[in-house]
């Protein structure tokens, strides 16, 4: 398994999730929230995007 680097904090991890709003690959500690948007599909928002109100409103309206 390849070790990858989080684009937000620089932490080395085996699993990264992509933030839907800034398109960064983030580790589990950098993901603020996630929700199911469809069958088998999840949407993630990172802590940076959570602090921006316009992006948070888009996330909560899904």
PDB file of N, CA, C and O in Angstrom:
ATOM      1  N   UNK A   1       0.846  -1.187   0.000  1.00  0.00           N
ATOM      2  CA  UNK A   1       0.000   0.000   0.000  1.00  0.00           C
ATOM      3  C   UNK A   1       0.892   1.251   0.000  1.00  0.00           C
ATOM      4  O   UNK A   1       1.866   1.319   0.749  1.00  0.00           O
ATOM      5  N   UNK A   2       0.569   2.199  -0.808  1.00  0.00           N
ATOM      6  CA  UNK A   2       1.363   3.416  -0.939  1.00  0.00           C
ATOM      7  C   UNK A   2       1.023   4.418   0.159  1.00  0.00           C
ATOM      8  O   UNK A   2      -0.137   4.563   0.544  1.00  0.00           O
ATOM      9  N   UNK A   3       2.029   5.092   0.648  1.00  0.00           N
ATOM     10  CA  UNK A   3       1.835   6.155   1.631  1.00  0.00           C
ATOM     11  C   UNK A   3       1.654   7.458   0.864  1.00  0.00           C
ATOM     12  O   UNK A   3       2.463   7.803   0.003  1.00  0.00           O
ATOM     13  N   UNK A   4       0.582   8.176   1.188  1.00  0.00           N
ATOM     14  CA  UNK A   4       0.275   9.427   0.512  1.00  0.00           C
ATOM     15  C   UNK A   4       0.375  10.579   1.508  1.00  0.00           C
ATOM     16  O   UNK A   4       0.351  10.359   2.719  1.00  0.00           O
ATOM     17  N   UNK A   5       0.485  11.790   1.007  1.00  0.00           N
ATOM     18  CA  UNK A   5       0.640  12.974   1.837  1.00  0.00           C
ATOM     19  C   UNK A   5      -0.600  13.851   1.709  1.00  0.00           C
ATOM     20  O   UNK A   5      -1.065  14.141   0.607  1.00  0.00           O
ATOM     21  N   UNK A   6      -1.120  14.262   2.850  1.00  0.00           N
ATOM     22  CA  UNK A   6      -2.289  15.155   2.883  1.00  0.00           C
ATOM     23  C   UNK A   6      -1.891  16.515   2.300  1.00  0.00           C
ATOM     24  O   UNK A   6      -0.849  17.066   2.656  1.00  0.00           O
ATOM     25  N   UNK A   7      -2.724  17.050   1.406  1.00  0.00           N
ATOM     26  CA  UNK A   7      -2.432  18.339   0.782  1.00  0.00           C
ATOM     27  C   UNK A   7      -2.729  19.516   1.706  1.00  0.00           C
ATOM     28  O   UNK A   7      -2.287  20.633   1.436  1.00  0.00           O
ATOM     29  N   UNK A   8      -3.462  19.289   2.780  1.00  0.00           N
ATOM     30  CA  UNK A   8      -3.807  20.366   3.703  1.00  0.00           C
ATOM     31  C   UNK A   8      -2.782  20.508   4.827  1.00  0.00           C
ATOM     32  O   UNK A   8      -2.312  21.614   5.095  1.00  0.00           O
ATOM     33  N   UNK A   9      -2.427  19.394   5.492  1.00  0.00           N
ATOM     34  CA  UNK A   9      -1.544  19.474   6.661  1.00  0.00           C
ATOM     35  C   UNK A   9      -0.183  18.829   6.447  1.00  0.00           C
ATOM     36  O   UNK A   9       0.732  19.069   7.234  1.00  0.00           O
ATOM     37  N   UNK A  10      -0.023  18.022   5.412  1.00  0.00           N
ATOM     38  CA  UNK A  10       1.250  17.381   5.143  1.00  0.00           C
ATOM     39  C   UNK A  10       1.469  16.062   5.865  1.00  0.00           C
ATOM     40  O   UNK A  10       2.560  15.496   5.793  1.00  0.00           O
ATOM     41  N   UNK A  11       0.459  15.565   6.557  1.00  0.00           N
ATOM     42  CA  UNK A  11       0.568  14.302   7.290  1.00  0.00           C
ATOM     43  C   UNK A  11       0.602  13.138   6.318  1.00  0.00           C
ATOM     44  O   UNK A  11      -0.119  13.140   5.320  1.00  0.00           O
ATOM     45  N   UNK A  12       1.439  12.136   6.601  1.00  0.00           N
ATOM     46  CA  UNK A  12       1.523  10.936   5.783  1.00  0.00           C
ATOM     47  C   UNK A  12       0.460   9.951   6.253  1.00  0.00           C
ATOM     48  O   UNK A  12       0.348   9.674   7.447  1.00  0.00           O
ATOM     49  N   UNK A  13      -0.318   9.423   5.310  1.00  0.00           N
ATOM     50  CA  UNK A  13      -1.402   8.512   5.645  1.00  0.00           C
ATOM     51  C   UNK A  13      -1.636   7.551   4.489  1.00  0.00           C
ATOM     52  O   UNK A  13      -1.163   7.773   3.374  1.00  0.00           O
ATOM     53  N   UNK A  14      -2.366   6.490   4.767  1.00  0.00           N
ATOM     54  CA  UNK A  14      -2.662   5.490   3.744  1.00  0.00           C
ATOM     55  C   UNK A  14      -3.965   5.781   3.017  1.00  0.00           C
ATOM     56  O   UNK A  14      -4.179   5.272   1.916  1.00  0.00           O
ATOM     57  N   UNK A  15      -4.847   6.595   3.611  1.00  0.00           N
ATOM     58  CA  UNK A  15      -6.159   6.854   3.016  1.00  0.00           C
ATOM     59  C   UNK A  15      -6.417   8.358   3.003  1.00  0.00           C
ATOM     60  O   UNK A  15      -6.334   9.026   4.034  1.00  0.00           O
ATOM     61  N   UNK A  16      -6.727   8.870   1.835  1.00  0.00           N
ATOM     62  CA  UNK A  16      -7.073  10.278   1.683  1.00  0.00           C
ATOM     63  C   UNK A  16      -8.453  10.390   1.050  1.00  0.00           C
ATOM     64  O   UNK A  16      -8.832   9.568   0.215  1.00  0.00           O
ATOM     65  N   UNK A  17      -9.196  11.406   1.450  1.00  0.00           N
ATOM     66  CA  UNK A  17     -10.503  11.702   0.862  1.00  0.00           C
ATOM     67  C   UNK A  17     -10.414  13.066   0.201  1.00  0.00           C
ATOM     68  O   UNK A  17      -9.683  13.937   0.671  1.00  0.00           O
ATOM     69  N   UNK A  18     -11.147  13.259  -0.882  1.00  0.00           N
ATOM     70  CA  UNK A  18     -11.091  14.544  -1.572  1.00  0.00           C
ATOM     71  C   UNK A  18     -12.245  15.432  -1.149  1.00  0.00           C
ATOM     72  O   UNK A  18     -13.404  15.016  -1.128  1.00  0.00           O
ATOM     73  N   UNK A  19     -11.897  16.665  -0.813  1.00  0.00           N
ATOM     74  CA  UNK A  19     -12.906  17.672  -0.469  1.00  0.00           C
ATOM     75  C   UNK A  19     -13.604  18.079  -1.763  1.00  0.00           C
ATOM     76  O   UNK A  19     -12.946  18.367  -2.763  1.00  0.00           O
ATOM     77  N   UNK A  20     -14.910  18.103  -1.744  1.00  0.00           N
ATOM     78  CA  UNK A  20     -15.674  18.415  -2.954  1.00  0.00           C
ATOM     79  C   UNK A  20     -15.536  19.881  -3.353  1.00  0.00           C
ATOM     80  O   UNK A  20     -15.734  20.220  -4.520  1.00  0.00           O
ATOM     81  N   UNK A  21     -15.203  20.747  -2.416  1.00  0.00           N
ATOM     82  CA  UNK A  21     -15.259  22.181  -2.664  1.00  0.00           C
ATOM     83  C   UNK A  21     -13.910  22.786  -3.050  1.00  0.00           C
ATOM     84  O   UNK A  21     -13.870  23.710  -3.863  1.00  0.00           O
ATOM     85  N   UNK A  22     -12.801  22.290  -2.488  1.00  0.00           N
ATOM     86  CA  UNK A  22     -11.487  22.827  -2.866  1.00  0.00           C
ATOM     87  C   UNK A  22     -10.656  21.806  -3.637  1.00  0.00           C
ATOM     88  O   UNK A  22      -9.559  22.124  -4.097  1.00  0.00           O
ATOM     89  N   UNK A  23     -11.163  20.590  -3.783  1.00  0.00           N
ATOM     90  CA  UNK A  23     -10.519  19.516  -4.549  1.00  0.00           C
ATOM     91  C   UNK A  23      -9.173  19.060  -3.972  1.00  0.00           C
ATOM     92  O   UNK A  23      -8.376  18.453  -4.687  1.00  0.00           O
ATOM     93  N   UNK A  24      -8.908  19.345  -2.686  1.00  0.00           N
ATOM     94  CA  UNK A  24      -7.683  18.871  -2.047  1.00  0.00           C
ATOM     95  C   UNK A  24      -7.896  17.459  -1.517  1.00  0.00           C
ATOM     96  O   UNK A  24      -9.004  17.093  -1.124  1.00  0.00           O
ATOM     97  N   UNK A  25      -6.820  16.666  -1.509  1.00  0.00           N
ATOM     98  CA  UNK A  25      -6.848  15.350  -0.889  1.00  0.00           C
ATOM     99  C   UNK A  25      -6.494  15.536   0.576  1.00  0.00           C
ATOM    100  O   UNK A  25      -5.391  15.982   0.894  1.00  0.00           O
ATOM    101  N   UNK A  26      -7.418  15.198   1.479  1.00  0.00           N
ATOM    102  CA  UNK A  26      -7.252  15.463   2.901  1.00  0.00           C
ATOM    103  C   UNK A  26      -7.285  14.170   3.710  1.00  0.00           C
ATOM    104  O   UNK A  26      -7.966  13.211   3.345  1.00  0.00           O
ATOM    105  N   UNK A  27      -6.534  14.157   4.819  1.00  0.00           N
ATOM    106  CA  UNK A  27      -6.532  13.008   5.721  1.00  0.00           C
ATOM    107  C   UNK A  27      -7.776  13.058   6.614  1.00  0.00           C
ATOM    108  O   UNK A  27      -8.557  14.007   6.546  1.00  0.00           O
ATOM    109  N   UNK A  28      -7.951  12.040   7.440  1.00  0.00           N
ATOM    110  CA  UNK A  28      -9.143  11.943   8.285  1.00  0.00           C
ATOM    111  C   UNK A  28      -9.207  13.079   9.308  1.00  0.00           C
ATOM    112  O   UNK A  28     -10.299  13.513   9.675  1.00  0.00           O
ATOM    113  N   UNK A  29      -8.062  13.563   9.770  1.00  0.00           N
ATOM    114  CA  UNK A  29      -8.056  14.646  10.754  1.00  0.00           C
ATOM    115  C   UNK A  29      -8.419  15.999  10.133  1.00  0.00           C
ATOM    116  O   UNK A  29      -8.858  16.904  10.843  1.00  0.00           O
ATOM    117  N   UNK A  30      -8.243  16.142   8.841  1.00  0.00           N
ATOM    118  CA  UNK A  30      -8.551  17.405   8.157  1.00  0.00           C
ATOM    119  C   UNK A  30      -9.977  17.461   7.628  1.00  0.00           C
ATOM    120  O   UNK A  30     -10.453  18.538   7.269  1.00  0.00           O
ATOM    121  N   UNK A  31     -10.675  16.320   7.571  1.00  0.00           N
ATOM    122  CA  UNK A  31     -12.060  16.303   7.118  1.00  0.00           C
ATOM    123  C   UNK A  31     -12.955  16.739   8.269  1.00  0.00           C
ATOM    124  O   UNK A  31     -12.917  16.148   9.348  1.00  0.00           O
ATOM    125  N   UNK A  32     -13.748  17.758   8.043  1.00  0.00           N
ATOM    126  CA  UNK A  32     -14.643  18.272   9.085  1.00  0.00           C
ATOM    127  C   UNK A  32     -15.934  17.478   9.138  1.00  0.00           C
ATOM    128  O   UNK A  32     -16.422  17.157  10.222  1.00  0.00           O
ATOM    129  N   UNK A  33     -16.499  17.153   7.966  1.00  0.00           N
ATOM    130  CA  UNK A  33     -17.776  16.464   7.939  1.00  0.00           C
ATOM    131  C   UNK A  33     -17.923  15.709   6.628  1.00  0.00           C
ATOM    132  O   UNK A  33     -17.256  16.004   5.636  1.00  0.00           O
ATOM    133  N   UNK A  34     -18.820  14.720   6.652  1.00  0.00           N
ATOM    134  CA  UNK A  34     -19.137  13.975   5.437  1.00  0.00           C
ATOM    135  C   UNK A  34     -20.593  13.566   5.492  1.00  0.00           C
ATOM    136  O   UNK A  34     -21.190  13.467   6.564  1.00  0.00           O
ATOM    137  N   UNK A  35     -21.153  13.329   4.317  1.00  0.00           N
ATOM    138  CA  UNK A  35     -22.540  12.864   4.261  1.00  0.00           C
ATOM    139  C   UNK A  35     -22.743  12.059   2.994  1.00  0.00           C
ATOM    140  O   UNK A  35     -22.034  12.240   2.004  1.00  0.00           O
ATOM    141  N   UNK A  36     -23.704  11.182   3.036  1.00  0.00           N
ATOM    142  CA  UNK A  36     -24.045  10.375   1.866  1.00  0.00           C
ATOM    143  C   UNK A  36     -24.883  11.218   0.924  1.00  0.00           C
ATOM    144  O   UNK A  36     -25.863  11.844   1.328  1.00  0.00           O
ATOM    145  N   UNK A  37     -24.475  11.223  -0.358  1.00  0.00           N
ATOM    146  CA  UNK A  37     -25.206  12.019  -1.342  1.00  0.00           C
ATOM    147  C   UNK A  37     -25.946  11.147  -2.336  1.00  0.00           C
ATOM    148  O   UNK A  37     -26.761  11.648  -3.111  1.00  0.00           O
ATOM    149  N   UNK A  38     -25.683   9.884  -2.329  1.00  0.00           N
ATOM    150  CA  UNK A  38     -26.337   8.973  -3.251  1.00  0.00           C
ATOM    151  C   UNK A  38     -26.037   7.552  -2.830  1.00  0.00           C
ATOM    152  O   UNK A  38     -25.495   7.312  -1.751  1.00  0.00           O
ATOM    153  N   UNK A  39     -26.385   6.635  -3.666  1.00  0.00           N
ATOM    154  CA  UNK A  39     -26.153   5.241  -3.341  1.00  0.00           C
ATOM    155  C   UNK A  39     -24.659   4.935  -3.450  1.00  0.00           C
ATOM    156  O   UNK A  39     -24.106   4.900  -4.550  1.00  0.00           O
ATOM    157  N   UNK A  40     -24.015   4.715  -2.314  1.00  0.00           N
ATOM    158  CA  UNK A  40     -22.598   4.407  -2.281  1.00  0.00           C
ATOM    159  C   UNK A  40     -21.677   5.581  -2.492  1.00  0.00           C
ATOM    160  O   UNK A  40     -20.474   5.384  -2.666  1.00  0.00           O
ATOM    161  N   UNK A  41     -22.184   6.781  -2.483  1.00  0.00           N
ATOM    162  CA  UNK A  41     -21.370   7.967  -2.736  1.00  0.00           C
ATOM    163  C   UNK A  41     -21.366   8.858  -1.498  1.00  0.00           C
ATOM    164  O   UNK A  41     -22.410   9.067  -0.880  1.00  0.00           O
ATOM    165  N   UNK A  42     -20.197   9.384  -1.134  1.00  0.00           N
ATOM    166  CA  UNK A  42     -20.083  10.282   0.003  1.00  0.00           C
ATOM    167  C   UNK A  42     -19.460  11.591  -0.438  1.00  0.00           C
ATOM    168  O   UNK A  42     -18.630  11.621  -1.347  1.00  0.00           O
ATOM    169  N   UNK A  43     -19.865  12.672   0.212  1.00  0.00           N
ATOM    170  CA  UNK A  43     -19.319  13.995  -0.027  1.00  0.00           C
ATOM    171  C   UNK A  43     -18.585  14.431   1.231  1.00  0.00           C
ATOM    172  O   UNK A  43     -19.104  14.296   2.339  1.00  0.00           O
ATOM    173  N   UNK A  44     -17.369  14.957   1.057  1.00  0.00           N
ATOM    174  CA  UNK A  44     -16.546  15.395   2.177  1.00  0.00           C
ATOM    175  C   UNK A  44     -16.319  16.890   2.089  1.00  0.00           C
ATOM    176  O   UNK A  44     -16.268  17.465   1.002  1.00  0.00           O
ATOM    177  N   UNK A  45     -16.178  17.528   3.283  1.00  0.00           N
ATOM    178  CA  UNK A  45     -15.795  18.936   3.346  1.00  0.00           C
ATOM    179  C   UNK A  45     -14.658  19.059   4.359  1.00  0.00           C
ATOM    180  O   UNK A  45     -14.741  18.524   5.465  1.00  0.00           O
ATOM    181  N   UNK A  46     -13.596  19.768   3.973  1.00  0.00           N
ATOM    182  CA  UNK A  46     -12.439  19.909   4.857  1.00  0.00           C
ATOM    183  C   UNK A  46     -12.656  21.087   5.823  1.00  0.00           C
ATOM    184  O   UNK A  46     -13.606  21.858   5.682  1.00  0.00           O
ATOM    185  N   UNK A  47     -11.768  21.201   6.784  1.00  0.00           N
ATOM    186  CA  UNK A  47     -11.889  22.249   7.800  1.00  0.00           C
ATOM    187  C   UNK A  47     -11.713  23.649   7.221  1.00  0.00           C
ATOM    188  O   UNK A  47     -12.310  24.605   7.715  1.00  0.00           O
ATOM    189  N   UNK A  48     -10.894  23.774   6.174  1.00  0.00           N
ATOM    190  CA  UNK A  48     -10.721  25.087   5.530  1.00  0.00           C
ATOM    191  C   UNK A  48     -12.015  25.537   4.860  1.00  0.00           C
ATOM    192  O   UNK A  48     -12.423  26.689   5.003  1.00  0.00           O
ATOM    193  N   UNK A  49     -12.659  24.633   4.131  1.00  0.00           N
ATOM    194  CA  UNK A  49     -13.905  24.978   3.442  1.00  0.00           C
ATOM    195  C   UNK A  49     -15.058  25.173   4.430  1.00  0.00           C
ATOM    196  O   UNK A  49     -15.980  25.942   4.158  1.00  0.00           O
ATOM    197  N   UNK A  50     -15.013  24.489   5.562  1.00  0.00           N
ATOM    198  CA  UNK A  50     -16.059  24.628   6.576  1.00  0.00           C
ATOM    199  C   UNK A  50     -16.071  26.056   7.131  1.00  0.00           C
ATOM    200  O   UNK A  50     -17.132  26.563   7.495  1.00  0.00           O
ATOM    201  N   UNK A  51     -14.925  26.698   7.200  1.00  0.00           N
ATOM    202  CA  UNK A  51     -14.856  28.052   7.737  1.00  0.00           C
ATOM    203  C   UNK A  51     -15.336  29.094   6.732  1.00  0.00           C
ATOM    204  O   UNK A  51     -15.571  30.243   7.108  1.00  0.00           O
ATOM    205  N   UNK A  52     -15.486  28.721   5.473  1.00  0.00           N
ATOM    206  CA  UNK A  52     -16.026  29.630   4.460  1.00  0.00           C
ATOM    207  C   UNK A  52     -17.528  29.401   4.352  1.00  0.00           C
ATOM    208  O   UNK A  52     -17.973  28.326   3.951  1.00  0.00           O
ATOM    209  N   UNK A  53     -18.296  30.408   4.709  1.00  0.00           N
ATOM    210  CA  UNK A  53     -19.740  30.260   4.867  1.00  0.00           C
ATOM    211  C   UNK A  53     -20.445  29.874   3.567  1.00  0.00           C
ATOM    212  O   UNK A  53     -21.415  29.117   3.604  1.00  0.00           O
ATOM    213  N   UNK A  54     -19.984  30.376   2.419  1.00  0.00           N
ATOM    214  CA  UNK A  54     -20.651  30.041   1.160  1.00  0.00           C
ATOM    215  C   UNK A  54     -20.502  28.550   0.849  1.00  0.00           C
ATOM    216  O   UNK A  54     -21.443  27.926   0.358  1.00  0.00           O
ATOM    217  N   UNK A  55     -19.336  27.977   1.130  1.00  0.00           N
ATOM    218  CA  UNK A  55     -19.129  26.556   0.879  1.00  0.00           C
ATOM    219  C   UNK A  55     -19.872  25.702   1.895  1.00  0.00           C
ATOM    220  O   UNK A  55     -20.387  24.637   1.554  1.00  0.00           O
ATOM    221  N   UNK A  56     -19.930  26.161   3.143  1.00  0.00           N
ATOM    222  CA  UNK A  56     -20.660  25.403   4.165  1.00  0.00           C
ATOM    223  C   UNK A  56     -22.153  25.352   3.842  1.00  0.00           C
ATOM    224  O   UNK A  56     -22.796  24.322   4.049  1.00  0.00           O
ATOM    225  N   UNK A  57     -22.705  26.447   3.342  1.00  0.00           N
ATOM    226  CA  UNK A  57     -24.123  26.464   2.967  1.00  0.00           C
ATOM    227  C   UNK A  57     -24.414  25.482   1.845  1.00  0.00           C
ATOM    228  O   UNK A  57     -25.443  24.806   1.860  1.00  0.00           O
ATOM    229  N   UNK A  58     -23.498  25.397   0.854  1.00  0.00           N
ATOM    230  CA  UNK A  58     -23.671  24.427  -0.231  1.00  0.00           C
ATOM    231  C   UNK A  58     -23.653  23.012   0.308  1.00  0.00           C
ATOM    232  O   UNK A  58     -24.466  22.183  -0.099  1.00  0.00           O
ATOM    233  N   UNK A  59     -22.725  22.722   1.230  1.00  0.00           N
ATOM    234  CA  UNK A  59     -22.610  21.392   1.816  1.00  0.00           C
ATOM    235  C   UNK A  59     -23.874  21.026   2.596  1.00  0.00           C
ATOM    236  O   UNK A  59     -24.382  19.912   2.466  1.00  0.00           O
ATOM    237  N   UNK A  60     -24.374  21.945   3.392  1.00  0.00           N
ATOM    238  CA  UNK A  60     -25.549  21.651   4.225  1.00  0.00           C
ATOM    239  C   UNK A  60     -26.826  21.538   3.404  1.00  0.00           C
ATOM    240  O   UNK A  60     -27.781  20.896   3.842  1.00  0.00           O
ATOM    241  N   UNK A  61     -26.863  22.151   2.219  1.00  0.00           N
ATOM    242  CA  UNK A  61     -28.078  22.104   1.411  1.00  0.00           C
ATOM    243  C   UNK A  61     -28.188  20.816   0.588  1.00  0.00           C
ATOM    244  O   UNK A  61     -29.218  20.575  -0.042  1.00  0.00           O
ATOM    245  N   UNK A  62     -27.147  19.997   0.587  1.00  0.00           N
ATOM    246  CA  UNK A  62     -27.195  18.736  -0.168  1.00  0.00           C
ATOM    247  C   UNK A  62     -28.132  17.767   0.520  1.00  0.00           C
ATOM    248  O   UNK A  62     -28.316  16.645   0.048  1.00  0.00           O
TER     249      UNK A  62
END
